[in-house]
């Protein structure tokens, strides 16, 4: 079965910072369309954060995490729970705010959102480290490579035999 986590997590990683960017643009320009785009991106991001954490937990049982990667995995998992809690909390706070509340608390909201974004990027770093440094979740191809090397030897051997036969058939 193809793992879902790598596909889902990219949406959460992209949409949440986009939400923050739209909020900043909305505050700077006063354009309500940016603030609406921020809210929509936050809502979709919250769904993808839940899906990414859920799929990560499901795939955790299927993974073989090397001992050398255990602490990195724990950090990634802990940050994922913090991120999920923060994004969902910000989602409920943002959608419960009235315009007067938004005007009053927008800078506090942005500070918390920016902090969440930094934690999100840190969690992404550890996720990437698990894949690219430790190979967690990457299917081993060592057996396939061994078979390929054996096939290449057979092909080279046959080519060498055919070349020897052709050379011996040449009139000298």
N, C-alpha and C positions, 0 to 999 in steps of 0.2 A: 504494500500500500504506500502511495506517495505521501510523504509528510506534508501536512498543511501549514505548520508553524512558519517555515521560511517564507511562504507566500503571504500569509496573513499579516505577519509582523511588519512588513514594509509599509503597508497602508497606515498602520498606527504611527509608525515612525515618521512618515511624511505628513499625514494630515494634522497631527497635533501641533507641530511647529507652524504649519500653514495657518492654523487657527489663530495662533499668537500673532503672526505677521499681519493677518487681516485685522485683528483687534488694534494693533499699533497704527496701521493705516487709517482705520476708522476714527481713532482718537485724534490723530494728527490732522486729518482732512475734514472731520465732522461728517463724512459721508456714511449714511446709514447702511448703504449696500455692503460696505466692507464689514460692518458689524454683523449684518445678517449672514454674510459669507463665513465669518468667524464662528458664529453659532452653529451653522450647518456643518462646518468642518469639525468642530468640537463634538457634535452629536455622532457623526459617522466615525470619528476617531475613537470615541468611547466604545462603540460597538466593536471595532476592530481590535482595540486593546483587550476587551473581554475575550474575543475569539482567539487572539494570539496567546493569551495566558492559558486559556482553556486547552487549546491545541498543544501548547508546550507541556502542560501537565499530562495530557494523554500520551504524548510521544516520549515523555520522560521514562515511562515504564519499558519502552522498547529500545532505549538507547544503551549503548555500552560506553560508559564514561570512564576513561582511564584514571587511575589513581592520581596521576600528575595533574589532571584537570578538575579534580573534585572541588577544590576551593573556588576555582573560577566559576564552576557550574553553580555552586551555592550562592556566590555573589550575584550572578546573573539572575537566578531564581528569586532571590530576596529583592533585588531591584525591580523585577517584574511585578511583584506584589505591591511594592511601594508606588510604582508608576500607575498600576491599575487603580489603586485606592485614590491616588491624587487626581487622575483624569476623571474618574467617576464622581469624585467629590466636587471638582471644578465644574463638571457638567451639571450636576444638580444645583449647585450654587448659582451658576450663570443663568440657568433656565428658570430659577425661582426669583431672580432679581427683577425689580421693576426699573423703569428708566431713572427714577430718582436714586434708587440704590446703586445702579450702574455708575451714575455720575459721582456718587459719594465714594464707592469702593473700587472703581476701575483700576487704580494704581496698585492697590493691594492685590486685586485679582491678577493683574499682569505680573506682579512680583512672584506670586505663587505659581502662576503658569510658566514663567520663565525658569523658575527653580525646578519645576516638574520636567520642563524641556531638557535641562541639563542632566537630570537624573535619567531621562529617557535616552539621551545620547550616551551616557555612561553605560547603561544597561545594554545598549546596542553594541558598544565597544566590546563588552565581555561576551556577548553572543557571537560576534565575529571572531573573537579570540578562540572561543570553543571550536568553531568550525575550521578556521584557517591555521591555527597553531596546533590544536589537538586532534582535529579530524572528527569531532563529535558529530554524529548524524550523517557522515559521509560514508557511502558504501565503499567497502574495501574492494580494490580491483587487483590485488596482488595475485590471486588465482588466475584471473583473466590475463594479466600480464605474463604470467608464467606460461600459460597456454599459447599466447601470441608468440612468445620467444621460441617455444618449441616448434610452432608452425613455420616461423621464419627460418629456423635451422633446417627443417625439412625442405623448404623451398630452395634455400641456398645450396643444400646438398644435391638436390635434383638438378638445379641449374649448373652446378659445377660438373656433375656427371655428364650432362648433355653437352656442355662445352668441351669436356675432355674427349667425348666421342667425336664431336665435329672436328676438333683439332687433329685427332688421330686419322680421320678420314681424308685430310688434306694431302694432296700429293706433294711430297717434298723432294 
